[in-house]
Amino acid sequence: MRVVFRYFDMDEIAQFVLQTLRDRSPVGSTGDRHPGLYRDSHMLFIGGHNATDAKNWKPGQELEFSNPVPYARKIEIGSIKVSAPPHVYEETVPLITARYGNQVDVQFTFMPVKFGSIEAYTQSRAGQAARRRRGGSPKALRDWLVRQPAIIIRAR
């Protein structure tokens, strides 16, 4: 009889992803009111709920990583000048794949993270101006605003 046992530790993978995101994150400059806020705000979600680790991960669940700070999307696409290169999330994916690609599937995307007062912004002057520039409805602007860079990991 032959027994095959495939073992991998999703918590180890989650901790690697969080540390890699932190290592690649901009920290801010002198005079920044919140130095390190972006770096320290990467979050892990399992089943749509924030988790500190993946020790309770169960087969079939996805690990989702994102950052709820309002300027995370701007850092990702490079529309603001920061101390680190843009594409923090997108360029972390190949590093995860290189290390754990035989165990998990890794995807970069933008996902909704519902933090902050998005509705109030869409009704403000700045929000209305952004909506005109984007040529969309208030709902389209709100949907665009809540989409943050994300990494999704599924076990193979």
C-alpha positions in Angstrom: 0.0 0.0 0.0 1.3 3.4 -0.9 0.3 6.5 1.2 0.8 10.0 -0.2 0.6 12.9 2.2 0.6 16.4 0.9 1.3 18.9 3.7 1.6 22.6 3.5 1.1 25.3 6.1 -1.3 28.1 4.9 -0.3 30.2 8.0 3.4 30.0 6.9 2.3 31.2 3.4 0.1 34.0 4.9 2.9 35.2 7.1 5.3 35.2 4.1 2.9 37.3 2.1 2.3 39.9 4.9 6.0 40.2 5.5 6.8 40.6 1.8 4.1 43.3 1.4 5.6 45.1 4.5 9.1 44.8 3.1 8.1 46.2 -0.3 5.9 49.1 1.1 6.8 52.7 1.2 7.1 54.2 4.7 6.8 57.9 4.2 9.2 60.8 4.5 10.2 63.3 7.1 7.2 65.4 8.1 4.7 62.6 7.2 1.8 62.7 9.7 1.5 58.9 9.6 4.8 57.3 8.7 4.5 53.6 8.1 0.7 53.6 8.0 0.5 52.0 4.6 3.2 49.5 5.5 1.5 48.5 8.8 -2.1 48.3 7.3 -1.8 45.2 5.1 -4.6 42.8 6.1 -5.5 39.2 5.8 -9.1 38.1 5.1 -10.4 34.6 5.3 -14.0 34.0 4.3 -14.4 37.8 4.1 -13.4 38.3 7.7 -10.2 40.0 8.9 -7.8 37.5 10.5 -4.5 37.9 12.3 -3.2 34.6 10.9 -4.3 31.6 8.9 -4.0 29.0 11.6 -7.8 28.3 11.4 -7.8 28.1 7.6 -9.8 25.2 6.2 -9.5 23.6 2.8 -11.7 25.4 0.2 -11.2 28.8 1.8 -9.3 31.6 0.1 -6.7 33.9 1.7 -7.2 37.5 0.6 -4.7 40.2 1.3 -5.5 43.9 0.9 -4.8 47.3 2.4 -7.7 49.6 3.4 -5.8 52.9 3.5 -7.5 55.3 1.0 -4.4 55.8 -1.0 -3.5 52.1 -1.4 -4.8 52.1 -5.0 -2.8 55.2 -5.8 0.4 53.6 -4.5 -0.3 50.5 -6.5 -0.9 52.2 -9.9 1.9 54.7 -9.3 -0.2 57.9 -9.4 1.5 59.3 -6.3 5.2 59.7 -5.7 6.4 57.6 -2.8 9.7 56.2 -1.5 9.2 52.8 -3.0 8.3 51.6 -6.5 4.6 51.2 -7.3 2.9 47.9 -7.9 3.5 46.6 -4.3 0.8 43.9 -4.6 1.2 43.1 -8.3 4.9 42.5 -8.0 4.6 40.5 -4.9 2.6 37.8 -6.7 5.7 36.4 -8.6 7.6 36.2 -5.3 4.8 34.1 -3.7 4.5 31.9 -6.9 8.2 31.3 -7.0 8.2 30.1 -3.4 4.8 28.3 -3.1 3.6 27.9 -6.6 3.5 24.2 -6.4 1.1 24.4 -3.5 -1.2 27.4 -4.2 -2.6 29.5 -7.0 -1.9 33.2 -6.6 -3.8 36.1 -8.3 -3.5 39.9 -8.3 -6.7 41.8 -8.5 -8.6 44.8 -7.1 -11.3 43.9 -4.6 -13.8 45.8 -2.6 -12.7 46.7 0.9 -15.6 48.5 2.6 -13.8 50.9 5.0 -14.2 54.6 5.4 -16.9 57.0 4.3 -17.1 56.4 0.5 -20.7 57.5 0.2 -19.9 60.9 1.8 -17.0 61.4 -0.7 -19.1 60.5 -3.7 -21.5 63.4 -2.7 -18.7 65.9 -2.0 -17.4 68.4 -4.6 -14.2 66.4 -5.1 -16.2 63.2 -5.6 -18.5 64.9 -8.1 -15.5 66.2 -10.0 -13.9 62.7 -10.0 -17.2 61.3 -11.3 -17.3 63.8 -14.1 -13.7 63.0 -15.0 -14.5 59.2 -15.0 -17.8 59.8 -16.8 -19.8 57.6 -14.5 -22.7 57.5 -12.1 -22.3 58.0 -8.3 -22.6 54.2 -7.9 -19.9 53.6 -10.5 -17.6 56.1 -8.7 -18.4 54.4 -5.3 -17.6 51.0 -6.7 -14.4 52.2 -8.2 -13.3 53.9 -4.9 -13.7 50.8 -2.7 -11.6 48.6 -5.0 -8.2 48.2 -3.4 -5.2 46.2 -4.7 -5.4 42.6 -3.5 -3.8 39.2 -3.6 -6.0 36.1 -3.5 -4.5 32.7 -2.7 -6.2 29.4 -3.2 -4.8 26.0 -2.3 -4.3 23.6 -5.2 
